[in-house]
């Protein structure tokens, strides 16, 4: 598990062993898991956004564009 991004609003984790990424909307308490080709495209997108030296606000705004894909409710144990 590798934490790619962490802010007050979002958390992005890479699961290399599963070749996937999890995107968590902390405030909305929902998440999405990307694997396969979609994980590859997500990785390229998030790495590109982070590499641009963008502020947390801009990266959070970028991640907010994935809101329609985050249909999995966040369950805490």
N, C-alpha and C positions, 0 to 999 in steps of 0.2 A: 504494500500500500504506500502510495506517494502522494502527499498533499501538494497539489498544483497551485491552488489559490484558496485563500481564506479571508473573508471580510465579515462585517457585521451582518451582511445580507445573504452571502453565498459561500458555498464550500464546494470545491472541486477536488475529487480524489481519483488518482489513477490506480487501477488494479491491473498491474502488468501481467500477473499470472493468468488473469481472465481476459486479457487484451480488451479492457473496457475502462470507461470513465463514469463516475457518478457525479451528478450535479444536484446540489441540495439548495433549495430556497429556504433559508432559515426562518424568515418572517412568515412565509406562506405555508410552512411546514409540509412541503412536498418535494419530490425528487424525481429524477430520471436517470436511467442507466443506459449508456451507449456502448455498443460492442460491434465488432466487425468493421465494415466500411464506414458506418456512421461514427464509430469511435475514432477512426483515422481522420475523418473530416473535422470532427469536433476538436481533436488534438491540434490539428493544423490551425483551426480558427482561434482557439484560446491561446496557443503559443504565439500566434501572430499579433493578437491583441496585447498580450503581456510584453512582447518584444518591442512594441512601439513606445514603451515607456509611458503608457497611459496611466492616468490617475485611477484610484480605486473607484471613483464615481463613474468613470467611463467604462471600466471593465464590468462593474455591476450593471450598468446600462446594457452593455453587450450581452451579458448573461441573461438579463431580463428578456431578451428576444427569444429565448428558449422556453418561455413560460408556458406556451401551449403544449409543449412536450412533457412537462412535468405533471403527470397525472397520478403518480404514485404517492399516497399520503405518507408522511414521515411518522414512523412509529418509534417511540423511545422505550427502551426496556428499563 
